Amino acid sequence: MLNNFKRTLRRKFKLYDLKSSKEMLIMQFSLYNFIAFNSKDFYIKINNHSIPYKFKKISKNIVEAQIDKQYITKDENIIGFYYKKQKLWLSSPQGLEEKFEINDKIYISKVNKNLMLSRYKTNPNLWGDIEYNISTGSNKMLLKKRLIQDKYFYDNDEFYEITFQP
């Protein structure tokens, strides 16, 4: 009985939306069992270094934090969330957006107590917009996209091989 009571009073901090804008990484969280969430007691660390962020309260149980993409520099970035000097255990729903382009690199997000942004294993050498032909099975499409050094292009959960037209 005591365990059930503790479980119902446990604070929950859930990431329910993660977006990437041109310069910011925007995260929205839903709060459960927080009596009054004070933004002055909340802070964010990337790889154990405190960083500045923008905080906005959307509603009573939804808050938004925005961090500048310039702080995401390593191949493995661990973003931790703290409230009143205690680490918040982050969780997320299924189907959350997983792939982002940050600083001209592709990152995959994963939530496991923290928010982890791992750089995708390709080494994109982006040269700007170049027209090239992408063959997808029997269909061929002419797209205006970015050239990737290893001659493969990743978009919308699919890999495409790049072939040039003479």
C-alpha positions in Angstrom: 0.0 0.0 0.0 2.8 2.4 0.8 4.5 1.6 -2.5 1.2 2.5 -4.4 1.0 5.7 -2.5 4.6 6.6 -3.3 4.1 5.7 -7.0 1.1 8.1 -7.3 3.0 11.0 -5.7 6.2 10.5 -7.8 7.0 13.5 -10.0 7.2 12.8 -13.7 9.0 14.8 -16.3 8.1 13.7 -19.8 9.5 14.9 -23.1 6.6 15.0 -25.4 7.8 17.1 -28.3 11.3 17.7 -29.7 11.8 20.0 -32.7 14.7 21.6 -34.4 14.6 25.1 -35.8 17.3 26.9 -37.6 19.3 27.9 -34.6 17.5 26.3 -31.6 16.6 22.9 -30.3 13.1 23.2 -28.9 11.9 20.7 -26.2 8.5 20.6 -24.7 7.9 18.7 -21.4 4.7 17.6 -19.6 4.9 17.8 -15.8 3.1 15.4 -13.4 2.8 15.9 -9.6 4.8 19.2 -9.6 2.9 21.6 -7.2 4.6 24.7 -8.5 7.3 24.4 -11.1 9.8 27.3 -10.6 11.9 28.0 -13.6 14.7 29.5 -11.3 15.3 26.0 -9.9 15.5 24.4 -13.3 18.7 24.1 -15.3 20.1 22.1 -18.2 23.6 20.4 -18.6 25.1 19.1 -21.8 27.9 16.7 -21.1 28.0 17.8 -17.5 28.4 21.5 -18.4 25.6 24.0 -17.5 24.4 25.9 -20.5 22.1 28.9 -21.0 18.6 28.2 -22.3 15.3 30.0 -22.9 12.4 28.8 -20.7 8.7 29.3 -21.4 5.7 28.1 -19.5 3.0 27.0 -22.0 0.4 25.9 -19.5 0.2 24.7 -15.9 1.6 21.3 -16.8 3.6 22.0 -20.0 6.9 23.9 -20.2 9.3 24.6 -23.1 13.0 24.9 -23.1 15.1 26.1 -26.0 18.8 25.6 -26.3 21.2 27.0 -28.9 22.6 24.4 -31.3 26.1 25.8 -30.9 26.3 23.8 -27.6 25.8 20.5 -29.4 29.4 19.9 -30.6 30.4 16.3 -29.9 29.4 13.1 -31.6 27.7 11.9 -28.4 25.8 14.7 -26.5 24.0 13.8 -23.2 21.5 16.5 -22.1 20.6 16.3 -18.5 17.7 18.1 -16.8 17.9 19.2 -13.1 15.3 20.7 -10.7 16.2 21.9 -7.2 19.7 20.3 -7.6 18.2 16.9 -8.3 18.4 15.2 -11.6 15.1 14.6 -13.4 14.4 11.2 -14.8 13.4 11.9 -18.4 10.9 9.7 -20.2 9.1 10.1 -23.5 6.2 8.6 -25.5 6.6 6.3 -28.4 6.8 7.9 -31.9 8.8 10.9 -30.9 10.9 12.5 -33.8 14.3 10.8 -33.8 16.3 12.4 -36.6 17.6 16.0 -36.7 20.0 18.1 -38.7 22.1 20.1 -36.3 25.1 22.1 -37.4 25.0 20.4 -40.9 25.3 17.0 -39.2 22.6 14.3 -38.8 21.8 13.4 -35.1 19.6 10.7 -33.7 17.8 11.3 -30.4 17.2 8.7 -27.7 15.6 9.1 -24.3 16.9 7.0 -21.5 16.8 9.0 -18.2 18.6 11.7 -20.2 18.2 13.0 -23.8 21.0 11.6 -25.9 21.9 13.1 -29.3 24.2 10.8 -31.2 25.8 11.8 -34.4 24.9 9.5 -37.3 27.8 7.6 -38.6 28.0 9.2 -42.1 30.4 12.1 -42.6 28.4 14.6 -44.6 30.5 17.1 -46.4 27.8 19.5 -47.5 28.7 21.7 -50.4 25.4 23.5 -50.8 22.6 22.8 -53.3 23.6 20.7 -56.2 21.3 18.9 -58.6 21.8 15.2 -58.9 19.9 12.1 -59.8 18.7 9.7 -57.1 17.7 6.3 -58.2 15.1 4.6 -56.0 14.5 1.1 -57.5 13.0 1.6 -60.9 12.0 5.2 -60.4 14.4 8.1 -61.0 13.8 11.5 -59.5 15.8 14.7 -60.0 16.0 16.4 -56.7 17.8 19.5 -55.4 19.4 18.4 -52.2 22.8 18.4 -50.6 25.7 16.4 -51.7 27.1 13.9 -49.2 30.7 12.8 -49.4 30.1 9.0 -49.3 27.7 9.1 -52.2 24.7 8.1 -50.2 21.8 10.3 -49.1 19.6 9.7 -46.0 16.1 11.2 -46.0 12.8 10.1 -44.4 14.0 6.7 -43.1 15.4 5.7 -46.6 18.8 5.5 -48.1 19.4 6.7 -51.7 22.5 6.2 -53.8 23.6 9.3 -55.7 24.4 9.0 -59.4 25.4 11.9 -61.5 23.9 12.7 -64.9 26.5 13.7 -67.6 
